[in-house]
């Protein structure tokens, strides 16, 4: 792939001390798992969720061996009942909710001429409608508490830039961007900020399983630094958007990318 070295890991600075967060699709070594770790390092309490119950429990155990304040609850974001249970549990556990990171998404590769309605709908339901369901639940919880809050959605550069075989995923991620902007305008009146990150290529084991080596080589070659991002580098930007350092940002989509213009 590339011989360019990744930067040194950035230690925590207490940026989220005392905050409570829900993070979806947080099992394993991807962006969600890295975000959970970074949040704990920054002093937050986290409730992690994922549709894969076994992987979720294993990841909770790894984090709990190092940090206090971590819990998990399986959640399929295509199921409204499970989404409601996730947010109710967060409030029950800690008495409040401060941050929601909507990381759940589903990809796939198919040219439009061969794409089925089922392939299209499945990606849209998880990636866009799932983000809608969780954002709606978050805004209701924040509004009812009167304490404000922050939502950070995970979009993608393919929401801006064309890539063959990614029409369903690109459409869903472009929808996440639009949802982020509209939700931010509506939520401002009760002191809630809604932003998104838009990563280019953050390499993790799941992505390697579903992407050909040739495509990963091609995508890496487009990066100005000559390497992929580490998931924790994306998580660092999510920490920034969740923290007080971004207090005047809302409705923004922040590109986490070194791609050539």
N, C-alpha and C positions, 0 to 999 in steps of 0.2 A: 504493500500500500504506500507507505512513506517512511522515510528515516528521520523526518523532522521531529525533534523531541517536543513533548508537551510541557507547558510551564509548571512551575512548582505549585502544589496545592495551597490554596489560601486558607489560613486558619480563621476560626470564628472570632467575631468582635462584639458579641452580645446585641446584635442589631434587632433581634426579635424577642428579647428577654420578656418572659411573662405572657407571651401571646399564644393563642390556641389556633391551630391550623388543621384543615382537612385537605388531604392530597389524594387525588384519584390516580389509578393505574400506577401505584407506588411499590409494587412488588418487583424485586430483581434489580438488575444493574443499569436500567435505562435512566431517562431524565427524571421520572417520578421518584425512583429509589434514591437517586443522587440528591434530589430536592429535599426529601425527607431527612436525609443525613445532614445536609447543610442547615436546614431549619433547626434541627436538634443542636447542632454545633453553635448556632446563633442564639440559643436559649429558649426556643419555642417548645410547646407541647404539641404533639402531632397525633392525629388519627389518620392512619393510612388505610386506603382501600384498594381493592383490585377485584376483577372478576375471577381470578385464579386463587381460590381459597388456600390451597396447600402452599403455593409459592408465597402468598401473602403472610401466612403464619410463620414460615421460615424466615422471611425478611424481618418481620417484627421481632423474632427471637434474636436475630443478629444485632439489630439496633438496641434492643432492650439490654443486651449484655454490656453495652457501652454507655447507654444514656437512660435517664429517668424520663417519664412523661411521654412514653410512646404506647399507643394502642392500635388495634386494627379491627376492621369490620369488612367482610366481603361485600362488594357492591357491583352489580351489573348496571351500568348507567343507562341501559335501554329499558330498565324496569323502574317505573316511577315509585312504586312501593319501596323498593330497596334504596332509592335515592333519598326519599323522605326519612327512612330509618337511619341512614348514615348521618344526616344533619341533626336529627333529633338526638342521636347518641352522642355526638360531639358536644352538644349543649348540656346533656345529662352528665357527661363525664367531668366537664370542667366549668360548667355554669355560664359559659359564654363562648362565642365564636368570633375570631378576629380576621382570619385569613382563609381563603379557599383557593386552591390551585387545581384547575381543571386540566388534567394531563391525559385523560383517557382518549385514545384514538385508535383507529384501525386503518391499515393501509392495504396494499395489494397492487398488482400490475396487470392491466388488461387494456388493449386498444379498444377504442369506442365501438368499432365495427363488430367486435366479438364479445363486448361486455353485456352481461345479462341484467335484467331489472333487479334480480336478487343481489348481484354483486354491487350494483350502484346503491341500492337501498341499505344494504348492510353497512357499508362504509359511511354513508350519510347519517344513519341512525346512531352509530357509536360516536363518530367524530364531531358531527355538528349538533344533532338533536340531543345527544348525551350531554354536550357542553351546555346547551340551552337548559336542559332539565336541572343540572347542577347549579348553573348561574341563577336560575329562578329560585331554587331552594335557598341559595346563599343570600340573595337579596331580600327574600322574605324574612330570613332569620336576622339579618342586619337591621332591617327596618323595624322589626318588632322589638329588638333589644334597645334601640335608640343609642347604641354605642359606636356606630360606624363600622367600617370594615374594609377589606381589600379582596378583590378577586383578580387572580392572574390566570389567563387562559394560555394554552399552548397551541399556537398556530404553526405555520411553516412557510418557508420562502416559496414553496410551490403554489401558495395562494397568490403570489405575485408573478412568478416566473413559470413559463410553460415547460412541461416535461412529458414526453411521450409515455403513454400507458398509465398516466396518473390523473385522468380527467375527474374521476370520482373523488379521489383524495384531495386534489387541488380545489375542486369546487367546495368540498366540505371545509377546508382550511380557509378559503376566501370567505366563506360564510361565517366562520369563527371570528375573523377580523371584523366583519360588518356587525355581527352580534356584539362584539366587545365595544365598538364605538356607540351603538345605540343604547346598550345597557348602561354605559358610563354616563350618558346624558340623563337617563331616567334616574339613576341612583345618586346623582350628585346632590339632589335635594335632601337626602337623609344621610349625607356625609360618607358616602361609600365611593371608593375608587375602583375602576375596572380597567385593566390593561392586559396586554398580551405580549408574549415573546414569539419570535418567528425564527426558529433555528434553521440552519442549512443542513449540515451533515454532522450529527453527533453520533459517533459510533458506539454501539453496544451489542451484546450477544444476540438479542432478538433481531436486530436489524441485519446482522450478518446472516442469520438463518433464512431470512425472506428476501435477500437481495443477492444478485450474482456478483462474484468477485470483479467481473469486467465493469459492471455499472458502478461499483464502489470505487474502482480505480478512476473511472471517468469523473465521478463527482468530486473525488479528492483532488484531481488535477485542476478543477475549477477554483479551488480555494487559494486565496492569495498567500496564505501562510504555508501552503504545500502540505497541509495535514488536515485531518478531521478534528472537530471539537471533541473534548471529553465531556460526558454528560454533566459533570460538576461545573464546567464552565458555563453551560446554559443555566444550571441551578443557581449560580452566583447572580445572574441577571434577574432571576425570579426572586431571589432574596432582596435585591435592590428594590424591585417593584413592590414587594410586600412590606418594605421597611419605611421608616419615616424619612429616609433620604429621597424618596420620590413623592413627597407629600403634595406636590402641585401637578403631578402627572395623572391624567385620566383620559380614557378613550384612545390611548396610544398603542401602537404595535411596534415593538422594539426588535429590530433584526439582530439576531445573534449569528453573525455570518462573516466570513472573510472572503466571500466570493468576489470576483472581479465585477466591476460595474458593467 
